[in-house]
Amino acid sequence: MAIDIARMKDLQMEFKDGYAQTEVLEGVYPLVRCYQCVLKAGHTVKPETFGDKIQVFSFVQGSGYICGEKEAYNIKELSFYIPNFDKETFTIYAAEDMIIALWVVDMLESDKIAYEDTHMVLPSFKKFSELEPYDQSCKGPHTKSWTVISDGNLARVLMGIVRAEGEGTKERGHGEVAQWNYALPGSDFTFTVEDESVHHLEHEFSYVKAGLDHSLVAEPGKTVFYIWFEHWVEEKKIVPQYYETN
């Protein structure tokens, strides 16, 4: 089994007007696509929006701002932006070179119904410093975790952050969700899936198929710092009340 990992050094970034967006880990999972994006300092981009796709922009390096139709958001640290589908446009401006990790999720009819039943308010902008911490038994005693998207708030999407020095996460396979990892700046750790291990560095994406044991662990003196992005592989059951009231 070959581990699915996308190396930053191997990506071919083609720029147009200061912006490049390259798909990574293409074909590993049918409903989710992920992209490495770079916006050069002094440039702007107006991303495409969709009525049937969830988009999660992770601003992992650099500074700038997002200008929407009603709100503007300063980006001075690790930040996350989820647009309100195609209901409004927005523009990203880079004051410094920005690196953006982007996930785009196709929504089935059942996902749309689940979203309409219960969802977070969009657009949503969250800064790392404002995220809620959580604990989990599969993580080392000094490993810290934060929630970005909670289960049930955005159809089948969940998302969070993990950080540790000299330890990390050792997790038994979870058959319910597929998982992507994005190594944040400063990361230098070992990524293991089942019995295979590779070196994982900053700005690299990796993928874990649902059900496989995996770990992300740093050696003493090194850092594991990553975004985890999960998608429930089975369609969510819709509560009967939805059909009774619609």
DRENDO-1510 file (C-alpha; in Angstrom, 1 decimal, always signed):
<recs>
REC; n; res; u; v; w
REC; 1; MET; +0.0; +0.0; +0.0 .
REC; 2; ALA; +1.4; +3.4; -1.0 .
REC; 3; ILE; +0.6; +6.3; +1.2 .
REC; 4; ASP; -1.3; +9.1; -0.4 .
REC; 5; ILE; +0.7; +12.3; +0.1 .
REC; 6; ALA; +1.2; +15.4; -2.0 .
REC; 7; ARG; +4.6; +17.1; -1.7 .
REC; 8; MET; +4.8; +20.9; -2.0 .
REC; 9; LYS; +8.1; +20.6; -3.8 .
REC; 10; ASP; +6.6; +18.5; -6.5 .
REC; 11; LEU; +3.6; +20.8; -7.3 .
REC; 12; GLN; +3.5; +22.7; -10.6 .
REC; 13; MET; +2.0; +26.0; -9.7 .
REC; 14; GLU; +0.8; +28.0; -12.8 .
REC; 15; PHE; +0.2; +31.6; -12.0 .
REC; 16; LYS; -2.3; +34.0; -13.6 .
REC; 17; ASP; -2.5; +37.5; -12.3 .
REC; 18; GLY; -0.6; +36.5; -9.2 .
REC; 19; TYR; -2.8; +33.5; -8.3 .
REC; 20; ALA; -2.2; +29.8; -8.7 .
REC; 21; GLN; -4.6; +26.9; -7.7 .
REC; 22; THR; -3.4; +23.3; -8.1 .
REC; 23; GLU; -5.5; +20.2; -7.3 .
REC; 24; VAL; -3.7; +17.6; -5.1 .
REC; 25; LEU; -4.5; +14.0; -4.2 .
REC; 26; GLU; -6.7; +13.9; -7.2 .
REC; 27; GLY; -9.1; +10.9; -7.4 .
REC; 28; VAL; -8.5; +9.6; -3.8 .
REC; 29; TYR; -12.2; +10.2; -2.8 .
REC; 30; PRO; -15.3; +10.8; -5.0 .
REC; 31; LEU; -16.9; +13.8; -3.3 .
REC; 32; VAL; -14.0; +15.9; -2.0 .
REC; 33; ARG; -11.3; +17.8; -3.9 .
REC; 34; CYS; -8.4; +19.7; -2.3 .
REC; 35; TYR; -6.2; +22.4; -3.7 .
REC; 36; GLN; -2.9; +24.1; -2.9 .
REC; 37; CYS; -3.3; +27.8; -3.6 .
REC; 38; VAL; -0.8; +30.7; -3.7 .
REC; 39; LEU; -1.7; +34.4; -3.9 .
REC; 40; LYS; +1.2; +36.7; -4.5 .
REC; 41; ALA; +1.6; +39.9; -2.4 .
REC; 42; GLY; -0.3; +42.9; -3.9 .
REC; 43; HIS; -2.7; +40.7; -5.9 .
REC; 44; THR; -6.4; +39.9; -5.5 .
REC; 45; VAL; -8.5; +36.9; -6.5 .
REC; 46; LYS; -12.3; +36.5; -6.7 .
REC; 47; PRO; -12.8; +32.8; -6.1 .
REC; 48; GLU; -15.6; +30.9; -8.0 .
REC; 49; THR; -18.6; +30.1; -5.9 .
REC; 50; PHE; -21.1; +27.2; -6.2 .
REC; 51; GLY; -24.6; +26.6; -5.2 .
REC; 52; ASP; -24.1; +22.9; -4.5 .
REC; 53; LYS; -20.5; +22.7; -3.2 .
REC; 54; ILE; -19.1; +23.5; +0.3 .
REC; 55; GLN; -15.8; +25.4; +0.2 .
REC; 56; VAL; -13.4; +25.7; +3.1 .
REC; 57; PHE; -10.5; +28.1; +2.6 .
REC; 58; SER; -7.6; +27.7; +5.1 .
REC; 59; PHE; -5.2; +30.6; +5.2 .
REC; 60; VAL; -2.1; +28.9; +6.4 .
REC; 61; GLN; +0.6; +31.5; +5.7 .
REC; 62; GLY; +0.8; +35.2; +4.9 .
REC; 63; SER; -1.5; +38.1; +5.7 .
REC; 64; GLY; -4.2; +40.0; +3.9 .
REC; 65; TYR; -8.0; +40.3; +4.0 .
REC; 66; ILE; -11.2; +39.0; +2.6 .
REC; 67; CYS; -13.7; +41.5; +1.4 .
REC; 68; GLY; -17.3; +40.2; +1.1 .
REC; 69; GLU; -20.5; +42.1; +0.1 .
REC; 70; LYS; -21.4; +42.9; +3.7 .
REC; 71; GLU; -18.3; +42.0; +5.8 .
REC; 72; ALA; -14.5; +42.3; +5.6 .
REC; 73; TYR; -12.1; +40.1; +7.6 .
REC; 74; ASN; -8.4; +40.7; +8.4 .
REC; 75; ILE; -6.1; +37.7; +8.0 .
REC; 76; LYS; -3.2; +38.0; +10.4 .
REC; 77; GLU; -2.9; +34.4; +11.6 .
REC; 78; LEU; -4.1; +30.9; +10.6 .
REC; 79; SER; -7.7; +31.5; +9.6 .
REC; 80; PHE; -10.6; +29.7; +8.0 .
REC; 81; TYR; -13.3; +31.1; +5.7 .
REC; 82; ILE; -16.4; +29.2; +4.5 .
REC; 83; PRO; -18.5; +31.2; +2.0 .
REC; 84; ASN; -22.3; +31.1; +1.7 .
REC; 85; PHE; -22.2; +29.0; -1.4 .
REC; 86; ASP; -23.1; +31.3; -4.4 .
REC; 87; LYS; -25.2; +33.7; -2.5 .
REC; 88; GLU; -22.5; +36.3; -2.4 .
REC; 89; THR; -19.2; +37.0; -4.0 .
REC; 90; PHE; -15.9; +37.8; -2.2 .
REC; 91; THR; -12.4; +38.9; -2.9 .
REC; 92; ILE; -9.1; +37.9; -1.3 .
REC; 93; TYR; -6.3; +40.4; -1.1 .
REC; 94; ALA; -2.7; +39.4; -0.2 .
REC; 95; ALA; -0.6; +41.9; +1.7 .
REC; 96; GLU; +2.1; +39.2; +1.9 .
REC; 97; ASP; +2.5; +36.0; -0.2 .
REC; 98; MET; -0.4; +33.8; +1.0 .
REC; 99; ILE; -0.6; +30.0; +0.9 .
REC; 100; ILE; -4.2; +28.7; +1.0 .
REC; 101; ALA; -5.4; +25.1; +1.5 .
REC; 102; LEU; -8.8; +24.7; -0.1 .
REC; 103; TRP; -11.3; +21.9; +0.2 .
REC; 104; VAL; -14.3; +21.7; -2.1 .
REC; 105; VAL; -17.1; +19.2; -1.2 .
REC; 106; ASP; -19.8; +18.1; -3.6 .
REC; 107; MET; -23.3; +17.9; -1.9 .
REC; 108; LEU; -25.7; +15.2; -2.7 .
REC; 109; GLU; -29.5; +15.8; -2.2 .
REC; 110; SER; -29.3; +14.2; +1.2 .
REC; 111; ASP; -26.5; +16.5; +2.2 .
REC; 112; LYS; -28.5; +19.5; +1.1 .
REC; 113; ILE; -31.5; +18.4; +3.2 .
REC; 114; ALA; -29.2; +17.7; +6.2 .
REC; 115; TYR; -27.7; +21.2; +5.8 .
REC; 116; GLU; -31.1; +22.9; +5.6 .
REC; 117; ASP; -32.2; +21.0; +8.8 .
REC; 118; THR; -29.2; +22.2; +10.9 .
REC; 119; HIS; -26.1; +24.2; +9.9 .
REC; 120; MET; -23.6; +26.8; +11.0 .
REC; 121; VAL; -24.3; +30.4; +9.9 .
REC; 122; LEU; -22.5; +31.3; +6.6 .
REC; 123; PRO; -20.3; +33.0; +5.6 .
REC; 124; SER; -18.1; +31.9; +8.5 .
REC; 125; PHE; -14.7; +33.4; +9.4 .
REC; 126; LYS; -12.7; +31.9; +12.2 .
REC; 127; LYS; -9.2; +32.7; +13.6 .
REC; 128; PHE; -7.0; +30.1; +15.2 .
REC; 129; SER; -6.7; +32.1; +18.4 .
REC; 130; GLU; -10.5; +32.0; +18.8 .
REC; 131; LEU; -11.1; +28.3; +18.3 .
REC; 132; GLU; -12.5; +26.0; +21.0 .
REC; 133; PRO; -10.0; +23.4; +22.3 .
REC; 134; TYR; -11.0; +19.8; +22.8 .
REC; 135; ASP; -9.4; +16.6; +24.2 .
REC; 136; GLN; -9.2; +13.1; +22.6 .
REC; 137; SER; -7.9; +9.8; +24.0 .
REC; 138; CYS; -5.8; +8.9; +20.9 .
REC; 139; LYS; -3.6; +11.9; +21.4 .
REC; 140; GLY; -0.5; +12.3; +23.6 .
REC; 141; PRO; -0.7; +13.9; +27.0 .
REC; 142; HIS; +0.7; +17.2; +25.8 .
REC; 143; THR; -1.0; +17.3; +22.4 .
REC; 144; LYS; -3.4; +20.1; +21.9 .
REC; 145; SER; -6.5; +20.1; +19.6 .
REC; 146; TRP; -9.0; +22.7; +18.5 .
REC; 147; THR; -12.3; +22.4; +16.6 .
REC; 148; VAL; -13.0; +24.3; +13.4 .
REC; 149; ILE; -16.2; +22.5; +12.2 .
REC; 150; SER; -18.2; +20.4; +14.6 .
REC; 151; ASP; -20.1; +17.3; +13.5 .
REC; 152; GLY; -23.6; +18.1; +12.2 .
REC; 153; ASN; -22.8; +21.8; +11.5 .
REC; 154; LEU; -21.9; +21.5; +7.9 .
REC; 155; ALA; -23.6; +18.4; +6.3 .
REC; 156; ARG; -20.9; +15.6; +6.4 .
REC; 157; VAL; -17.8; +17.8; +7.0 .
REC; 158; LEU; -15.8; +17.9; +10.2 .
REC; 159; MET; -12.5; +19.8; +10.8 .
REC; 160; GLY; -10.0; +20.6; +13.4 .
REC; 161; ILE; -6.3; +21.3; +14.3 .
REC; 162; VAL; -3.7; +19.3; +16.2 .
REC; 163; ARG; -0.4; +20.6; +17.6 .
REC; 164; ALA; +2.4; +18.9; +19.7 .
REC; 165; GLU; +6.1; +18.8; +20.3 .
REC; 166; GLY; +7.7; +15.4; +20.4 .
REC; 167; GLU; +4.4; +13.4; +20.3 .
REC; 168; GLY; +1.1; +13.5; +18.4 .
REC; 169; THR; -1.8; +11.4; +17.4 .
REC; 170; LYS; -2.0; +7.6; +17.2 .
REC; 171; GLU; -5.5; +6.6; +16.0 .
REC; 172; ARG; -7.2; +3.3; +15.2 .
REC; 173; GLY; -9.0; +3.2; +11.9 .
REC; 174; HIS; -12.3; +4.9; +11.8 .
REC; 175; GLY; -14.6; +3.4; +9.2 .
REC; 176; GLU; -17.1; +6.3; +9.4 .
REC; 177; VAL; -14.9; +9.1; +8.0 .
REC; 178; ALA; -12.2; +9.6; +5.4 .
REC; 179; GLN; -9.5; +12.0; +6.5 .
REC; 180; TRP; -7.2; +14.5; +4.9 .
REC; 181; ASN; -4.2; +16.1; +6.7 .
REC; 182; TYR; -2.5; +19.4; +5.9 .
REC; 183; ALA; +0.9; +20.0; +7.6 .
REC; 184; LEU; +1.1; +23.6; +8.9 .
REC; 185; PRO; +4.2; +25.8; +8.9 .
REC; 186; GLY; +6.9; +24.4; +11.2 .
REC; 187; SER; +5.7; +20.8; +10.8 .
REC; 188; ASP; +8.3; +17.9; +10.7 .
REC; 189; PHE; +6.8; +14.6; +11.7 .
REC; 190; THR; +6.3; +10.9; +10.8 .
REC; 191; PHE; +3.0; +10.0; +9.1 .
REC; 192; THR; +2.1; +6.3; +9.3 .
REC; 193; VAL; -0.8; +4.4; +7.7 .
REC; 194; GLU; -1.1; +0.8; +8.8 .
REC; 195; ASP; +2.5; -0.4; +8.6 .
REC; 196; GLU; +3.9; +2.2; +6.2 .
REC; 197; SER; +5.6; +5.4; +7.3 .
REC; 198; VAL; +6.8; +8.6; +5.5 .
REC; 199; HIS; +8.3; +11.9; +6.5 .
REC; 200; HIS; +5.6; +14.7; +6.4 .
REC; 201; LEU; +6.7; +18.3; +6.1 .
REC; 202; GLU; +4.9; +21.7; +6.1 .
REC; 203; HIS; +2.5; +22.5; +3.3 .
REC; 204; GLU; +2.0; +18.9; +2.3 .
REC; 205; PHE; -1.4; +17.2; +2.0 .
REC; 206; SER; -2.0; +13.5; +3.0 .
REC; 207; TYR; -5.0; +11.2; +2.9 .
REC; 208; VAL; -6.3; +8.3; +5.0 .
REC; 209; LYS; -8.9; +6.0; +3.7 .
REC; 210; ALA; -11.7; +5.3; +6.1 .
REC; 211; GLY; -11.0; +2.3; +8.3 .
REC; 212; LEU; -7.1; +2.4; +8.2 .
REC; 213; ASP; -5.0; +2.8; +11.4 .
REC; 214; HIS; -2.9; +5.9; +11.2 .
REC; 215; SER; -0.6; +8.2; +13.3 .
REC; 216; LEU; +1.0; +11.6; +13.0 .
REC; 217; VAL; +3.8; +11.8; +15.5 .
REC; 218; ALA; +6.8; +14.1; +15.9 .
REC; 219; GLU; +10.2; +13.1; +17.3 .
REC; 220; PRO; +11.6; +14.9; +20.3 .
REC; 221; GLY; +12.5; +18.5; +19.5 .
REC; 222; LYS; +10.2; +18.4; +16.4 .
REC; 223; THR; +6.7; +19.6; +15.8 .
REC; 224; VAL; +3.5; +18.0; +14.5 .
REC; 225; PHE; +1.0; +20.8; +13.6 .
REC; 226; TYR; -1.7; +19.9; +11.2 .
REC; 227; ILE; -5.3; +20.5; +10.0 .
REC; 228; TRP; -7.5; +17.4; +9.8 .
REC; 229; PHE; -10.4; +17.5; +7.5 .
REC; 230; GLU; -13.0; +14.6; +7.6 .
REC; 231; HIS; -16.0; +13.6; +5.5 .
REC; 232; TRP; -18.5; +11.0; +6.6 .
REC; 233; VAL; -18.5; +8.3; +3.9 .
REC; 234; GLU; -22.1; +7.3; +4.4 .
REC; 235; GLU; -25.0; +9.7; +3.7 .
REC; 236; LYS; -26.4; +11.1; +6.9 .
REC; 237; LYS; -29.9; +9.9; +7.9 .
REC; 238; ILE; -32.3; +12.8; +7.8 .
REC; 239; VAL; -34.5; +13.3; +10.8 .
REC; 240; PRO; -38.2; +12.5; +10.2 .
REC; 241; GLN; -39.2; +15.9; +11.5 .
REC; 242; TYR; -37.8; +17.5; +8.4 .
REC; 243; TYR; -40.3; +15.7; +6.2 .
REC; 244; GLU; -43.2; +16.3; +8.6 .
REC; 245; THR; -42.6; +20.1; +8.5 .
REC; 246; ASN; -41.8; +20.6; +4.8 .
</recs>
